[in-house]
Every structure is written in structure tokens, then in C-alpha cells.
Amino acid sequence: MLQPTPELFAELEEASQKLESADPAEIIRWGAERFGLKLTMGTAFGPEGCVILYLLSQIAPKTPVFNLDTGYQFQETLDVRDRIREKFGIDVELLKPEHTVEQYEQLHGGPLYKTNPTQCCFDRKIKVLQRGAAGKHAWISAIRRDQSPDRAKASIVGWDKKFGLVKINPLANQTKSWVWRMITEHEIPYNVLHDQGYTSIGCWPCTRAVMAGEDERAGRWSGTAKTECGLHTMDDSPNA
Ligand code: SF4
């Protein structure tokens, strides 16, 4: 495990400032050179993640990449994994929670996403990433600052205390239109549900299509106060 020393923090702050106006490929290259195979990436196969997978295939194709396979993903999402592997040769590992969906629902007397989605995300995403992060020093995320007020504070490079990893956000400064331009220009595979009104896609029980004028993430945990699964927030409590 990388120790969060004052020297490391100073290095990360300096790198973040230097990379603030760098393009995503340059930021990924910095991460790959600095951390080698101790760098990893998590993807839910959103359009941003697919663009990063394309860039990784050009820059550092051996970087280990994983997907948090909650057991509740759309089949269309899992299909993107196959299409990315065929086109770019990147094999995304599926990291699974301790219990299958059937075992989990039996344990809790029904689907927890209906009664306690925060605990469900904690068990089926956060804990799985904590396990997947073991032995790694840094992870790449696909968040953009303009996605939400929480994400607006993301630095290009920083320390993620929740997972004890350096977090690299190569798309922090990019826009949705930049992402889709990349997808079109480079014929990058993407989730076909985006063509059916789904702007942000997570697990099927907690995702709906959005209507014209709605926020990009309005279809996630719709009708509840929850807006994030917890992967990109600082509080590591299951009740956050
Ligand atoms: Fe459970 Fe919904 Fe979170 Fe998926 S998004 S882990 S189904 S609460």
C-alpha cells in the first residue's frame, strides 16, 4: 500500500497543478509512467469510461481494468465489455460481491435496493472496490467536474482516502460534448441504452431514462435523495 506521506501529497499537488490544462491522454500517460501496473481503472462502461479505455489501449494497454459487477447491471452494459475487448483488446475484469444476487436478497428478506440502497451500494460496490484496490497505488476514474456540484471539486490528481489510493481524473475538465465527439471520431463502442434516453447508467433497478430538460444524472436513484453510489464521495460509512 502506498503511504500517504507529506512528500506524496506535495508530489500529487504539483502534478495536479501541472496537468490542470493537459489533455486526457497526457494525464493518463503521466499516471501510467508514475505507477506502472500499480495503476488500475474502474469502469461502469459509461461513455467517459469507454473513451478512457480507448486512450488506455493506445497508451498503456496492459493497465488492469475492472468493472464492479453488482449482479444488477443491464445486459447492454455487459455487452459493451465484449465490444471493447474485440475492438481494443482490453479485457475488463468483472469484480463480484461476496454474495450472488439470490444469496443477498435471501439474506436481507428481499432486494435491499428498495429499502436501503446505500447499504446495497456499499456491499455491492464500495466493498468490492476496496478488495480490488488491494496492492494497487492509483486508480483512474471517469468523472467530469461539470456532472454535479460534488464532482466540481475533483482535482486532476489527488489522494483518495476512502480507498487509500491516488485518484486520477483525466476527464475532470472535459465536457459531455467532448466525450461524444471522441466516441464518434474514433468509433468507440458505447452502451446502446444511451440511444434510448438513458444518460447515466448504473444498475437496472436504480436507473431510468431521463426526459428532455432533466439533469444528466436525474435517472439515477430517481425519487430518492441519493445521488451517488459512494465511490466518488469522501465518507466511507455505509450510511453516508
Ligand atoms: Fe444496489 Fe442500486 Fe446501488 Fe446497484 S445502484 S448496488 S442495485 S442500490
Residues whose N, C-alpha, C, O or C-beta is under 5 A from the ligand:
A	BS01	SF4	T70 Y72 Y113 P117 C120 C121 R124 G202 C203 P205 C206
